[in-house]
Amino acid sequence: MKNLIFSLLIKFDIQNDNGPCDLLCSKIYFDYKDVFLKDKLDYARRCDADFILVENDDYFDKVWAPEMKEKFPYVSMFDIIQYYKIRLAGLFAEKYDNVLYLDFDMTYGNAIPPNIFESFDFTEKLVARKKTYDMYAGDQFKIEPSSRKAFIANFLCNINSATYAYQNGGLFNFEMWNINTGLLGLNIETYNRLNYFEHLEKNLPKLNMIDFDDEYDLSNNTIRFSNEALITYCTIQELVENENVGIKWNCDIIPPVIKKNNVLEEWYFLHLCDKVYTYEKLTGIDQHRTYEEEPLKL
């Protein structure tokens, strides 16, 4: 069995992009590149898997990015990069039995993760964390970005007559969900079943035309083009089962909040979404936050 772990680090003009990335992200990723790579290289070794870091090359800079921007000029370069990681997962899955993608800002948590290829079923399932939301709790959309992604996936289901079929043995009439792609595992059969880019081509123009109600905070928000909303929709439309790794494998809550609220005893991968916190830990420059915290071992 031949397995691969890969990550993505693409340099682009963040200052003139309309996506959600900011200059602090670029500074953190490129200034501390070796720090972020260390855990991924170690984990690949522990899993007896190959590791590849994909960076800027002629294909991305001269083919993929220009072609996607020409087709979808309203989509940010940030999102074009997010679509690229899905395409790469498919290309790598042609050569490897199983493929695991990790966002570049994923690091070890407070416990070393076991071998994910032995812990979850990659056979025709999408290995990722699924976040679930109440379909009728409108206030959540302005508070939780991923709930807006879940809303977009649900919206695509409605306009394309896709139904929420039996998922993991239950029919969820009042729930919608979002697949987080910060940690994403698949094989070639799962990738092909998703038909991701076929759905992308059909649905990005539709999303660009819609004026959403203000309560969803989407009218001037590029989150409507999120790769996560699209891949969530694909799993529903194509009946691809999700092997949910849960928050323990993809934890997007920073350690001070985990400690304060006693959320988890242990977590395997920390998804460093809070860039100010990450900057504090890496640089030692205090941003005068008020929480009590344990040192983050990066």
PEDA-V530650 format. One record per backbone hydrogen bond with DSSP energy under -1.0 kcal/mol. CO is the residue of the C=O (numbers start at 1). NH is the residue of the N-H. If there is no record, write none. Layout:
CO|NH + CO|NH
//
This chain:
2|97 + 2|98 + 3|50 + 4|100 + 5|52 + 6|102 + 7|54 + 12|14 + 14|17 + 22|26 + 23|27 + 24|28 + 25|29 + 26|30 + 27|31 + 28|32 + 32|36 + 33|37 + 34|38 + 37|41 + 38|42 + 39|43 + 40|44 + 41|45 + 42|46 + 43|47 + 44|49 + 45|48 + 50|5 + 52|7 + 54|9 + 57|61 + 58|62 + 59|63 + 59|64 + 60|65 + 63|67 + 64|68 + 65|69 + 66|70 + 67|71 + 68|72 + 72|75 + 76|80 + 77|81 + 78|82 + 79|83 + 80|84 + 81|85 + 83|87 + 84|88 + 85|89 + 86|90 + 87|91 + 88|92 + 89|93 + 92|95 + 92|96 + 98|4 + 99|186 + 100|6 + 101|184 + 103|106 + 105|272 + 107|270 + 115|118 + 115|119 + 116|120 + 122|124 + 126|243 + 127|185 + 128|245 + 129|180 + 131|178 + 133|176 + 134|137 + 136|138 + 137|140 + 138|141 + 140|144 + 144|147 + 145|149 + 146|150 + 147|151 + 148|152 + 149|153 + 150|154 + 151|155 + 152|156 + 153|157 + 154|158 + 155|159 + 156|160 + 157|162 + 163|165 + 167|170 + 170|167 + 171|173 + 174|135 + 176|133 + 178|131 + 182|103 + 184|101 + 185|127 + 186|99 + 187|191 + 188|192 + 189|193 + 190|194 + 195|199 + 196|200 + 197|201 + 198|202 + 199|203 + 200|204 + 203|207 + 204|208 + 213|216 + 214|217 + 218|221 + 221|224 + 222|225 + 223|226 + 226|230 + 227|231 + 228|232 + 229|233 + 230|234 + 231|235 + 232|236 + 233|237 + 234|238 + 235|240 + 241|126 + 242|244 + 243|128 + 246|250 + 248|268 + 251|271 + 254|257 + 254|258 + 255|259 + 256|260 + 257|261 + 258|263 + 267|110 + 267|111 + 268|109 + 269|251 + 270|107 + 271|273 + 273|275 + 274|278 + 275|279 + 276|280 + 277|281 + 278|282 + 279|283 + 280|284 + 296|298
//
